[in-house]
């Protein structure tokens, strides 16, 4: 009987490389695919140089493992769907979540398309998450490593993708993966620096990135007013796109006590500052829904909801109204941020998610 073929997204790092090793040990025929996200030096010479290294490293790993390896240029789609969205969201006064959007619109759709071209039955990555199924419905489950768990970024996946996904790292902790890598002779990957949170911003300075991609942003938007929750002008800021809800540091204004960004009004170029209690909320609306485990949820469905990747999942109740869900929390939640992903869990199972309105 021929082996089942798996198309694996490979970055040249420890996680995707160990995913390849584990899949091979499980008896699959593995084919590697690296996605080229940058077209030329004009996009970002630093990222292009790093990406060339990534492709070469992925090829070296594939060669060492004796598997086929391909690259595919997705630079135009990545620029349109991820980079432009990232910039536009800040211009609209929101804070985007490019990793969740990339998984939804780029990584998994491209993997599935290429898998069909290469006659692969399955698709895979080095994500720390698991796949569950009930009554022929597939969904994401949290990883064994709760600190490394990346299920939060996968809320946008569809059944056609979920039904063909293999996630070999989901049952391991990061430390176990490092140990396996060392045992297999990949010590260089163990000590390789992990990529930063936003893969397309080399220094994680999104303000520099916005200015670089839109060099008239300071002239077009300009300085605006900081105001209090009562509407009193407190001082001036550098322009609303350079701030995010919950921000406390870097405000460059002294008010005698810690103050936080409570609201961003893009149309007026105003930023409201308040105390910590002013930014605590118990309700939010979520749009752009993708329900995964169930087609619909009953009114008042109890779920644990995460409002950002590193936050705790908090007990909440979901009330669906047409294409949106109102989320009511048991406790106050700090800095609910429009544009970020809200992800709903039932125990370890990902029920669905959407974008905070």
C-alpha contacts under 8 A as a table, 3 or more apart, distances in Angstrom:
res1	aa1	res2	aa2	distance
3	X	27	X	6.85
3	X	28	X	5.64
3	X	29	X	5.78
4	X	27	X	7.89
4	X	28	X	5.30
4	X	29	X	5.94
4	X	120	X	7.35
4	X	121	X	6.49
4	X	122	X	7.77
5	X	28	X	5.91
5	X	29	X	4.65
5	X	30	X	5.91
5	X	31	X	7.35
5	X	119	X	7.41
5	X	120	X	4.63
5	X	121	X	5.65
5	X	122	X	6.41
6	X	28	X	6.64
6	X	29	X	6.10
6	X	30	X	4.95
6	X	31	X	6.10
6	X	115	X	7.63
6	X	120	X	5.35
6	X	121	X	6.21
6	X	122	X	4.61
6	X	123	X	5.34
6	X	124	X	6.80
7	X	30	X	6.13
7	X	31	X	4.90
7	X	32	X	5.90
7	X	33	X	6.80
7	X	111	X	7.00
7	X	114	X	7.87
7	X	115	X	5.76
7	X	120	X	6.15
7	X	122	X	6.32
7	X	123	X	4.77
7	X	124	X	6.17
8	X	16	X	7.63
8	X	20	X	7.13
8	X	30	X	6.80
8	X	31	X	6.01
8	X	32	X	4.90
8	X	33	X	5.95
8	X	111	X	7.74
8	X	123	X	5.84
8	X	124	X	4.62
8	X	125	X	5.46
9	X	16	X	6.88
9	X	32	X	5.99
9	X	33	X	4.93
9	X	34	X	5.84
9	X	35	X	7.71
9	X	111	X	7.09
9	X	123	X	7.97
9	X	124	X	6.35
9	X	125	X	5.07
9	X	126	X	7.62
10	X	13	X	7.62
10	X	16	X	5.22
10	X	17	X	6.78
10	X	32	X	5.85
10	X	33	X	5.64
10	X	34	X	5.16
10	X	58	X	6.05
10	X	125	X	7.09
10	X	126	X	7.87
11	X	16	X	6.36
11	X	17	X	7.84
11	X	34	X	6.12
11	X	54	X	5.93
11	X	55	X	6.98
11	X	57	X	7.72
11	X	58	X	5.77
12	X	16	X	6.84
12	X	17	X	6.34
12	X	54	X	5.55
12	X	55	X	6.90
12	X	56	X	7.77
12	X	57	X	4.83
12	X	58	X	3.85
12	X	59	X	7.59
12	X	61	X	6.80
13	X	16	X	6.05
13	X	17	X	6.11
13	X	57	X	7.88
13	X	58	X	7.59
13	X	189	X	6.22
13	X	192	X	7.39
13	X	194	X	7.75
14	X	17	X	5.18
14	X	18	X	5.92
14	X	178	X	7.71
14	X	181	X	7.48
14	X	189	X	5.05
14	X	190	X	6.46
14	X	192	X	7.76
15	X	18	X	5.28
15	X	19	X	6.12
15	X	126	X	4.78
15	X	127	X	7.34
15	X	169	X	7.63
15	X	177	X	7.64
16	X	19	X	4.86
16	X	20	X	6.35
16	X	125	X	5.92
16	X	126	X	4.17
16	X	127	X	7.82
17	X	20	X	5.18
17	X	21	X	6.54
17	X	58	X	7.80
17	X	61	X	6.79
17	X	126	X	7.63
18	X	21	X	4.90
18	X	22	X	6.11
18	X	126	X	7.55
18	X	169	X	7.92
18	X	177	X	7.07
18	X	180	X	7.90
18	X	181	X	6.66
19	X	22	X	5.21
19	X	23	X	6.09
19	X	125	X	6.87
19	X	126	X	5.49
19	X	167	X	7.68
19	X	168	X	5.74
19	X	169	X	6.28
20	X	23	X	5.20
20	X	24	X	6.15
20	X	30	X	6.66
21	X	24	X	5.18
21	X	25	X	6.25
21	X	65	X	7.58
22	X	25	X	5.05
22	X	26	X	6.24
22	X	168	X	6.49
23	X	26	X	4.97
23	X	27	X	6.56
23	X	28	X	5.65
23	X	29	X	7.82
23	X	30	X	7.01
23	X	168	X	6.80
24	X	27	X	5.21
24	X	28	X	5.20
24	X	29	X	6.46
24	X	30	X	6.54
25	X	28	X	7.42
29	X	67	X	7.98
30	X	67	X	6.25
30	X	68	X	7.45
31	X	67	X	5.90
31	X	68	X	5.05
31	X	69	X	5.84
31	X	70	X	7.87
32	X	62	X	6.87
32	X	67	X	7.15
32	X	68	X	6.11
32	X	69	X	4.42
32	X	70	X	6.12
33	X	69	X	5.75
33	X	70	X	4.81
33	X	71	X	5.46
33	X	72	X	7.29
33	X	111	X	7.91
34	X	55	X	6.44
34	X	58	X	7.24
34	X	69	X	7.79
34	X	70	X	6.37
34	X	71	X	4.71
34	X	72	X	6.48
35	X	71	X	5.71
35	X	72	X	5.08
35	X	73	X	6.01
35	X	74	X	6.41
36	X	39	X	7.70
36	X	51	X	7.15
36	X	55	X	7.94
36	X	71	X	6.77
36	X	72	X	5.88
36	X	73	X	4.63
36	X	74	X	5.79
36	X	75	X	6.27
37	X	51	X	7.94
37	X	73	X	6.41
37	X	74	X	5.39
37	X	75	X	4.12
37	X	76	X	7.77
37	X	78	X	6.16
37	X	79	X	7.90
38	X	43	X	6.52
38	X	44	X	7.60
38	X	47	X	7.38
38	X	48	X	5.88
38	X	51	X	7.68
38	X	73	X	7.94
38	X	74	X	7.83
38	X	75	X	4.93
39	X	43	X	6.77
39	X	48	X	7.71
39	X	73	X	7.79
39	X	75	X	5.54
39	X	76	X	7.61
40	X	43	X	5.80
40	X	44	X	7.42
40	X	45	X	7.33
40	X	48	X	6.78
41	X	44	X	5.46
41	X	45	X	4.36
41	X	48	X	6.43
42	X	45	X	6.61
43	X	48	X	7.84
44	X	47	X	5.40
44	X	48	X	6.14
45	X	48	X	5.00
45	X	49	X	6.06
46	X	49	X	5.29
46	X	50	X	6.30
46	X	202	X	7.31
47	X	50	X	5.07
47	X	51	X	5.95
47	X	200	X	6.83
47	X	201	X	7.93
47	X	202	X	6.78
48	X	51	X	4.96
48	X	52	X	6.20
49	X	52	X	5.23
49	X	53	X	6.51
50	X	53	X	5.07
50	X	54	X	6.21
51	X	54	X	4.78
51	X	55	X	6.19
52	X	55	X	5.22
52	X	56	X	6.24
53	X	56	X	5.11
53	X	57	X	6.02
54	X	57	X	5.10
54	X	58	X	6.10
55	X	58	X	5.13
55	X	59	X	6.15
55	X	71	X	7.66
56	X	59	X	5.05
56	X	60	X	6.15
57	X	60	X	5.00
57	X	61	X	6.24
58	X	61	X	5.17
58	X	62	X	6.13
59	X	62	X	5.02
59	X	63	X	6.02
59	X	69	X	6.34
60	X	63	X	5.07
60	X	64	X	6.12
61	X	64	X	5.06
61	X	65	X	6.20
62	X	65	X	5.11
62	X	66	X	5.94
62	X	67	X	5.17
62	X	68	X	6.56
62	X	69	X	6.21
63	X	66	X	4.93
63	X	67	X	6.18
63	X	68	X	7.58
64	X	67	X	7.94
74	X	77	X	5.50
74	X	78	X	5.97
75	X	78	X	5.04
75	X	79	X	5.99
76	X	79	X	5.12
76	X	80	X	6.16
77	X	80	X	5.11
77	X	81	X	5.83
77	X	82	X	7.85
77	X	106	X	7.69
78	X	81	X	5.39
78	X	82	X	5.31
78	X	83	X	6.63
78	X	102	X	7.91
78	X	106	X	7.00
79	X	82	X	5.67
79	X	83	X	4.77
79	X	84	X	6.11
80	X	83	X	6.19
80	X	84	X	5.35
80	X	85	X	7.22
81	X	84	X	6.25
81	X	85	X	5.94
81	X	102	X	7.96
81	X	105	X	7.34
82	X	85	X	5.17
82	X	86	X	5.95
82	X	98	X	6.25
82	X	101	X	7.00
82	X	102	X	6.46
83	X	86	X	5.05
83	X	87	X	6.37
84	X	87	X	5.23
84	X	88	X	6.04
85	X	88	X	5.04
85	X	89	X	5.95
85	X	96	X	7.90
86	X	89	X	5.42
86	X	90	X	6.71
86	X	96	X	5.85
86	X	97	X	7.80
86	X	98	X	6.58
87	X	90	X	5.47
87	X	91	X	6.35
87	X	210	X	6.47
88	X	91	X	4.91
88	X	92	X	6.16
89	X	92	X	5.02
89	X	93	X	6.42
89	X	94	X	5.18
89	X	95	X	6.27
89	X	96	X	5.88
89	X	339	X	7.19
90	X	93	X	4.99
90	X	94	X	5.12
90	X	95	X	5.87
90	X	96	X	7.15
90	X	241	X	5.07
90	X	242	X	7.81
91	X	94	X	7.40
91	X	241	X	5.68
91	X	266	X	7.52
92	X	241	X	7.82
92	X	266	X	6.14
93	X	240	X	6.71
93	X	241	X	5.95
93	X	264	X	6.02
93	X	265	X	6.78
93	X	266	X	5.22
94	X	244	X	7.44
94	X	264	X	8.00
94	X	337	X	7.39
94	X	338	X	5.33
94	X	339	X	5.12
95	X	244	X	6.39
95	X	245	X	7.99
95	X	337	X	6.78
95	X	338	X	6.24
95	X	339	X	4.87
95	X	340	X	6.10
96	X	339	X	4.80
96	X	340	X	5.55
97	X	100	X	5.86
97	X	101	X	6.55
97	X	339	X	6.81
97	X	340	X	5.36
97	X	341	X	6.60
98	X	101	X	5.01
98	X	102	X	5.89
98	X	198	X	7.43
99	X	102	X	5.09
99	X	103	X	6.30
99	X	153	X	6.38
99	X	198	X	7.28
100	X	103	X	5.28
100	X	104	X	6.28
100	X	152	X	7.66
100	X	153	X	4.34
100	X	154	X	6.32
100	X	155	X	7.47
100	X	156	X	7.32
100	X	341	X	7.44
101	X	104	X	5.04
101	X	105	X	5.92
101	X	106	X	7.74
101	X	153	X	8.00
101	X	156	X	7.71
102	X	105	X	5.27
102	X	106	X	4.97
102	X	107	X	6.16
103	X	106	X	5.71
103	X	107	X	4.98
103	X	108	X	5.92
103	X	153	X	6.91
103	X	154	X	6.37
103	X	156	X	7.37
103	X	157	X	7.64
104	X	107	X	7.01
104	X	108	X	6.62
104	X	109	X	7.38
104	X	154	X	7.08
104	X	155	X	7.83
104	X	156	X	4.95
104	X	157	X	5.76
105	X	108	X	7.22
105	X	109	X	6.36
106	X	109	X	5.66
106	X	110	X	5.84
107	X	110	X	5.41
107	X	111	X	6.11
108	X	111	X	4.95
108	X	112	X	6.07
108	X	157	X	7.66
108	X	161	X	6.97
109	X	112	X	5.17
109	X	113	X	6.14
109	X	161	X	7.57
110	X	113	X	5.11
110	X	114	X	6.11
111	X	114	X	5.25
111	X	115	X	5.89
111	X	123	X	6.43
112	X	115	X	4.96
112	X	116	X	6.27
112	X	123	X	6.57
112	X	161	X	6.77
113	X	116	X	5.36
113	X	117	X	6.51
114	X	117	X	4.93
114	X	118	X	6.16
115	X	118	X	5.10
115	X	119	X	5.90
115	X	120	X	4.76
115	X	121	X	7.09
115	X	122	X	7.19
115	X	123	X	6.76
116	X	119	X	5.08
116	X	120	X	6.04
116	X	121	X	7.67
117	X	120	X	7.77
120	X	123	X	7.40
121	X	164	X	6.82
122	X	164	X	4.76
122	X	165	X	5.79
122	X	166	X	6.77
123	X	164	X	5.99
123	X	165	X	4.99
123	X	166	X	6.23
124	X	165	X	5.56
124	X	166	X	5.00
124	X	167	X	5.90
125	X	166	X	7.61
125	X	167	X	6.39
126	X	167	X	6.81
126	X	168	X	7.36
126	X	169	X	6.30
127	X	150	X	6.31
127	X	167	X	6.63
127	X	169	X	6.65
127	X	170	X	7.25
128	X	142	X	7.81
128	X	143	X	5.42
128	X	145	X	7.47
128	X	148	X	6.53
128	X	149	X	5.14
128	X	150	X	5.36
128	X	151	X	7.18
128	X	167	X	7.28
128	X	169	X	5.44
128	X	170	X	4.69
129	X	140	X	6.91
129	X	141	X	6.03
129	X	142	X	5.09
129	X	143	X	4.12
129	X	144	X	7.67
129	X	149	X	5.94
129	X	150	X	5.92
129	X	151	X	5.39
129	X	167	X	6.49
129	X	169	X	7.05
129	X	170	X	4.41
129	X	171	X	7.84
130	X	140	X	5.78
130	X	141	X	4.75
130	X	142	X	5.94
130	X	143	X	5.66
130	X	151	X	7.97
130	X	167	X	5.84
130	X	168	X	7.88
130	X	169	X	7.98
130	X	170	X	4.89
130	X	171	X	7.29
131	X	138	X	6.91
131	X	139	X	5.82
131	X	140	X	4.78
131	X	141	X	5.55
131	X	162	X	7.49
131	X	165	X	7.44
131	X	166	X	7.28
131	X	167	X	7.01
132	X	138	X	5.72
132	X	139	X	5.29
132	X	140	X	5.96
132	X	141	X	6.04
132	X	349	X	7.68
133	X	136	X	6.09
133	X	137	X	5.28
133	X	138	X	4.28
133	X	139	X	6.06
134	X	137	X	5.26
134	X	138	X	6.70
137	X	159	X	7.35
137	X	163	X	7.93
137	X	293	X	6.72
138	X	159	X	6.36
138	X	162	X	5.75
138	X	163	X	5.82
138	X	292	X	7.56
138	X	293	X	6.85
139	X	159	X	7.80
139	X	162	X	6.43
139	X	292	X	5.85
139	X	293	X	5.52
139	X	349	X	7.25
139	X	350	X	6.58
139	X	351	X	7.57
140	X	151	X	6.59
140	X	154	X	7.42
140	X	155	X	7.79
140	X	162	X	7.79
140	X	349	X	6.17
140	X	350	X	5.36
141	X	151	X	6.78
141	X	348	X	5.46
141	X	349	X	4.50
141	X	350	X	5.76
142	X	146	X	7.21
142	X	149	X	6.08
142	X	150	X	7.48
142	X	151	X	5.65
142	X	170	X	7.63
142	X	348	X	5.22
142	X	349	X	6.53
142	X	350	X	7.47
143	X	146	X	6.09
143	X	148	X	7.65
143	X	149	X	5.04
143	X	150	X	7.43
143	X	151	X	7.35
143	X	169	X	7.96
143	X	170	X	4.61
143	X	171	X	6.23
143	X	172	X	7.63
144	X	149	X	7.42
144	X	170	X	6.02
144	X	171	X	5.16
144	X	172	X	5.94
144	X	173	X	6.36
145	X	148	X	5.42
145	X	149	X	5.75
145	X	170	X	7.61
145	X	171	X	7.66
145	X	172	X	6.50
145	X	173	X	4.66
145	X	174	X	7.01
146	X	149	X	4.97
148	X	173	X	7.62
148	X	174	X	7.07
149	X	152	X	7.73
150	X	153	X	5.89
150	X	154	X	7.36
151	X	154	X	5.27
151	X	155	X	7.12
151	X	350	X	7.45
152	X	155	X	6.25
152	X	306	X	7.91
152	X	309	X	6.26
152	X	343	X	6.29
153	X	156	X	7.77
153	X	309	X	7.85
154	X	157	X	5.95
155	X	290	X	6.97
155	X	292	X	7.52
155	X	343	X	6.70
155	X	350	X	7.17
155	X	352	X	5.60
155	X	353	X	5.33
155	X	354	X	7.56
156	X	290	X	5.86
156	X	352	X	7.65
156	X	353	X	7.00
156	X	354	X	7.70
157	X	161	X	6.49
157	X	162	X	6.63
157	X	290	X	7.89
157	X	292	X	7.72
158	X	161	X	5.46
158	X	162	X	6.07
158	X	292	X	7.19
159	X	162	X	4.86
159	X	163	X	5.73
159	X	292	X	7.64
160	X	163	X	5.70
160	X	164	X	7.07
161	X	164	X	5.55
161	X	165	X	6.31
162	X	165	X	5.20
167	X	170	X	5.85
168	X	171	X	6.99
169	X	172	X	5.47
169	X	173	X	7.85
169	X	177	X	7.75
170	X	173	X	7.90
172	X	176	X	6.07
172	X	177	X	6.61
173	X	176	X	5.19
173	X	177	X	6.41
174	X	177	X	5.04
174	X	178	X	6.27
175	X	178	X	5.07
175	X	179	X	6.23
176	X	179	X	5.03
176	X	180	X	6.23
177	X	180	X	5.11
177	X	181	X	6.15
178	X	181	X	5.03
178	X	182	X	6.29
178	X	190	X	5.62
179	X	182	X	5.20
179	X	183	X	6.27
180	X	183	X	5.02
180	X	184	X	6.17
181	X	184	X	5.13
181	X	185	X	6.36
181	X	186	X	5.05
181	X	187	X	6.40
181	X	189	X	7.35
181	X	190	X	6.74
182	X	185	X	5.23
182	X	186	X	5.34
182	X	187	X	4.87
182	X	190	X	7.04
183	X	186	X	7.49
186	X	189	X	5.57
186	X	190	X	6.92
187	X	190	X	5.10
187	X	191	X	6.74
188	X	191	X	5.56
188	X	192	X	6.18
189	X	192	X	4.92
195	X	199	X	6.60
196	X	199	X	5.93
196	X	202	X	7.59
196	X	204	X	7.06
197	X	204	X	7.37
198	X	201	X	5.69
198	X	202	X	7.89
198	X	204	X	6.41
199	X	202	X	6.96
201	X	204	X	5.17
201	X	205	X	6.81
201	X	206	X	6.89
201	X	209	X	6.85
202	X	205	X	7.88
205	X	208	X	5.56
205	X	209	X	6.44
206	X	209	X	4.80
206	X	210	X	6.09
207	X	210	X	5.16
207	X	211	X	6.35
207	X	242	X	5.82
208	X	211	X	5.19
208	X	212	X	6.03
209	X	212	X	4.98
209	X	213	X	6.15
210	X	213	X	5.28
210	X	214	X	5.87
210	X	215	X	7.86
210	X	217	X	7.73
211	X	214	X	5.03
211	X	215	X	4.98
211	X	216	X	7.38
211	X	217	X	6.24
211	X	218	X	7.63
212	X	215	X	5.60
214	X	217	X	5.55
215	X	218	X	7.48
216	X	219	X	5.32
216	X	220	X	5.89
217	X	220	X	5.07
217	X	221	X	5.92
217	X	222	X	7.58
218	X	221	X	5.49
218	X	222	X	4.96
218	X	223	X	7.83
218	X	238	X	7.98
218	X	239	X	7.16
219	X	222	X	5.34
221	X	239	X	6.18
221	X	269	X	7.51
222	X	238	X	6.62
222	X	239	X	5.43
223	X	236	X	6.48
223	X	237	X	5.56
223	X	238	X	4.65
223	X	239	X	4.76
223	X	240	X	8.00
223	X	269	X	7.67
224	X	236	X	5.50
224	X	237	X	5.42
224	X	238	X	6.68
224	X	239	X	5.80
224	X	240	X	7.34
224	X	268	X	7.99
224	X	269	X	5.27
224	X	270	X	5.75
224	X	271	X	7.78
225	X	233	X	6.39
225	X	234	X	7.20
225	X	235	X	5.81
225	X	236	X	4.52
225	X	237	X	5.95
225	X	269	X	7.02
225	X	270	X	5.17
225	X	271	X	6.46
226	X	233	X	5.93
226	X	234	X	5.32
226	X	235	X	5.23
226	X	236	X	5.44
226	X	237	X	6.18
226	X	270	X	6.02
226	X	271	X	4.92
226	X	272	X	5.78
226	X	273	X	6.62
227	X	230	X	7.68
227	X	231	X	5.39
227	X	232	X	5.17
227	X	233	X	4.37
227	X	234	X	5.21
227	X	235	X	7.30
227	X	270	X	7.00
227	X	271	X	6.15
227	X	272	X	4.83
227	X	273	X	6.11
228	X	231	X	5.04
228	X	232	X	5.11
228	X	233	X	6.51
228	X	234	X	6.57
228	X	272	X	5.52
228	X	273	X	5.28
228	X	274	X	6.25
229	X	232	X	7.49
229	X	272	X	6.12
229	X	273	X	6.52
229	X	274	X	6.06
231	X	272	X	7.91
235	X	253	X	7.19
237	X	240	X	7.38
237	X	251	X	7.42
237	X	252	X	7.90
237	X	271	X	7.90
238	X	242	X	7.14
239	X	242	X	6.07
239	X	243	X	7.85
239	X	269	X	6.67
240	X	243	X	5.73
240	X	264	X	6.69
240	X	265	X	7.66
240	X	266	X	6.53
240	X	269	X	5.73
240	X	270	X	6.78
240	X	271	X	6.64
241	X	244	X	7.70
243	X	247	X	6.90
243	X	261	X	7.62
244	X	247	X	5.69
244	X	261	X	6.73
244	X	264	X	7.67
244	X	337	X	7.74
245	X	260	X	7.65
245	X	261	X	5.08
245	X	262	X	5.77
245	X	263	X	6.37
245	X	264	X	7.33
245	X	335	X	5.91
245	X	336	X	7.38
245	X	337	X	5.69
246	X	260	X	5.44
246	X	261	X	5.06
246	X	262	X	6.31
246	X	279	X	7.07
246	X	334	X	7.51
246	X	335	X	4.87
246	X	337	X	7.89
247	X	250	X	7.92
247	X	251	X	7.82
247	X	260	X	5.40
247	X	261	X	5.27
248	X	251	X	6.58
248	X	258	X	7.02
248	X	259	X	5.95
248	X	260	X	4.62
248	X	261	X	6.69
249	X	252	X	7.96
254	X	257	X	7.70
255	X	258	X	7.50
255	X	259	X	7.54
258	X	275	X	6.86
259	X	273	X	6.01
259	X	274	X	5.32
259	X	275	X	5.14
259	X	276	X	7.04
260	X	273	X	5.33
260	X	274	X	5.40
260	X	275	X	6.06
260	X	276	X	6.52
260	X	279	X	7.65
261	X	264	X	7.55
261	X	271	X	6.77
261	X	272	X	5.96
261	X	273	X	4.76
261	X	274	X	6.61
261	X	279	X	7.93
262	X	271	X	7.52
262	X	272	X	5.42
262	X	273	X	5.36
262	X	274	X	5.93
262	X	278	X	6.81
262	X	279	X	5.43
262	X	335	X	7.59
263	X	271	X	5.81
263	X	272	X	4.99
263	X	273	X	7.23
264	X	269	X	7.63
264	X	270	X	6.18
264	X	271	X	4.74
264	X	272	X	6.45
265	X	268	X	5.63
265	X	269	X	5.72
265	X	270	X	5.08
265	X	271	X	6.15
266	X	269	X	4.85
266	X	270	X	6.70
267	X	270	X	7.90
274	X	277	X	7.86
274	X	278	X	5.63
274	X	279	X	7.25
275	X	278	X	5.30
275	X	279	X	7.13
276	X	279	X	5.53
276	X	280	X	6.91
277	X	280	X	5.34
279	X	334	X	6.01
279	X	335	X	5.57
279	X	336	X	7.87
280	X	332	X	5.39
280	X	333	X	5.23
280	X	334	X	4.70
280	X	335	X	6.38
280	X	336	X	7.87
281	X	284	X	7.84
281	X	332	X	5.13
281	X	333	X	5.26
281	X	334	X	6.68
281	X	335	X	7.68
281	X	336	X	7.22
282	X	328	X	5.82
282	X	329	X	4.99
282	X	330	X	7.09
282	X	331	X	6.28
282	X	332	X	4.90
282	X	333	X	6.07
283	X	326	X	7.11
283	X	327	X	5.53
283	X	328	X	4.61
283	X	329	X	6.15
284	X	326	X	5.88
284	X	327	X	5.35
284	X	328	X	6.90
284	X	336	X	7.62
284	X	356	X	7.14
284	X	357	X	7.34
285	X	324	X	6.82
285	X	325	X	5.75
285	X	326	X	4.57
285	X	327	X	6.13
285	X	356	X	6.08
285	X	357	X	5.51
286	X	289	X	7.11
286	X	324	X	5.61
286	X	325	X	5.20
286	X	326	X	6.39
286	X	327	X	7.44
286	X	342	X	7.03
286	X	354	X	5.70
286	X	355	X	5.35
286	X	356	X	4.56
286	X	357	X	5.49
287	X	323	X	6.71
287	X	324	X	4.82
287	X	325	X	6.80
287	X	354	X	5.52
287	X	355	X	5.22
287	X	356	X	6.38
287	X	357	X	6.25
288	X	323	X	7.32
288	X	324	X	7.26
288	X	354	X	5.13
288	X	355	X	5.86
289	X	323	X	6.81
289	X	324	X	6.66
289	X	325	X	7.87
289	X	352	X	7.36
289	X	353	X	5.80
289	X	354	X	4.42
289	X	355	X	7.26
290	X	352	X	5.48
290	X	353	X	5.57
290	X	354	X	6.20
291	X	294	X	6.08
291	X	295	X	6.06
291	X	296	X	6.92
291	X	351	X	6.08
291	X	352	X	4.14
291	X	353	X	6.46
292	X	295	X	6.96
292	X	350	X	7.21
292	X	351	X	5.42
292	X	352	X	5.01
293	X	349	X	7.84
293	X	350	X	6.89
293	X	351	X	4.84
293	X	352	X	6.89
294	X	297	X	6.60
294	X	351	X	6.76
297	X	301	X	6.18
297	X	318	X	7.69
297	X	320	X	7.33
298	X	301	X	5.42
298	X	318	X	7.95
298	X	319	X	7.46
298	X	320	X	7.78
299	X	318	X	6.36
299	X	319	X	4.80
299	X	320	X	6.46
300	X	317	X	5.01
300	X	318	X	5.07
300	X	319	X	5.44
301	X	317	X	5.30
301	X	318	X	5.10
301	X	319	X	7.11
302	X	315	X	7.13
302	X	316	X	5.80
302	X	317	X	4.57
302	X	318	X	6.48
302	X	346	X	7.84
303	X	315	X	5.93
303	X	316	X	5.42
303	X	317	X	6.08
303	X	318	X	7.24
303	X	344	X	5.89
303	X	345	X	5.47
303	X	346	X	5.41
304	X	313	X	5.06
304	X	314	X	4.90
304	X	315	X	4.52
304	X	316	X	5.79
304	X	344	X	5.69
304	X	345	X	4.98
304	X	346	X	6.38
304	X	347	X	7.54
305	X	313	X	4.77
305	X	314	X	5.17
305	X	315	X	6.45
305	X	316	X	6.34
305	X	342	X	6.62
305	X	343	X	5.53
305	X	344	X	4.56
305	X	345	X	6.20
306	X	309	X	7.04
306	X	311	X	6.25
306	X	312	X	6.14
306	X	313	X	4.38
306	X	314	X	6.48
306	X	342	X	5.61
306	X	343	X	5.27
306	X	344	X	6.67
307	X	311	X	6.72
307	X	313	X	7.68
307	X	336	X	6.53
307	X	337	X	7.73
307	X	340	X	6.96
307	X	341	X	6.15
307	X	342	X	4.65
307	X	343	X	6.77
307	X	356	X	8.00
308	X	311	X	5.42
308	X	340	X	6.64
308	X	341	X	6.43
308	X	342	X	6.89
313	X	345	X	7.86
314	X	329	X	7.02
314	X	330	X	7.56
314	X	331	X	7.71
315	X	329	X	6.05
315	X	330	X	5.81
315	X	331	X	7.77
316	X	327	X	6.40
316	X	328	X	5.39
316	X	329	X	4.13
316	X	330	X	5.71
317	X	327	X	5.77
317	X	328	X	5.20
317	X	329	X	6.41
318	X	325	X	6.29
318	X	326	X	5.84
318	X	327	X	4.87
318	X	328	X	6.57
319	X	325	X	5.44
319	X	326	X	5.05
319	X	327	X	6.49
320	X	323	X	7.34
320	X	324	X	5.84
320	X	325	X	4.23
320	X	326	X	6.22
321	X	324	X	5.39
321	X	325	X	5.91
321	X	326	X	7.49
322	X	325	X	7.94
329	X	332	X	6.85
329	X	333	X	7.56
333	X	336	X	6.78
336	X	356	X	7.83
337	X	340	X	5.86
337	X	356	X	6.71
338	X	355	X	7.37
338	X	356	X	4.80
338	X	357	X	4.99
339	X	355	X	5.72
339	X	356	X	5.39
339	X	357	X	6.52
340	X	355	X	5.78
340	X	356	X	5.64
341	X	353	X	6.93
341	X	354	X	5.68
341	X	355	X	4.69
341	X	356	X	6.00
342	X	353	X	5.46
342	X	354	X	5.48
342	X	355	X	5.93
342	X	356	X	6.08
343	X	350	X	7.39
343	X	351	X	7.78
343	X	352	X	6.00
343	X	353	X	4.19
343	X	354	X	6.66
344	X	350	X	6.04
344	X	351	X	5.42
344	X	352	X	5.40
344	X	353	X	5.75
345	X	348	X	6.35
345	X	349	X	5.47
345	X	350	X	4.57
345	X	351	X	5.28
345	X	352	X	7.34
346	X	349	X	5.16
346	X	350	X	6.46
346	X	351	X	6.40
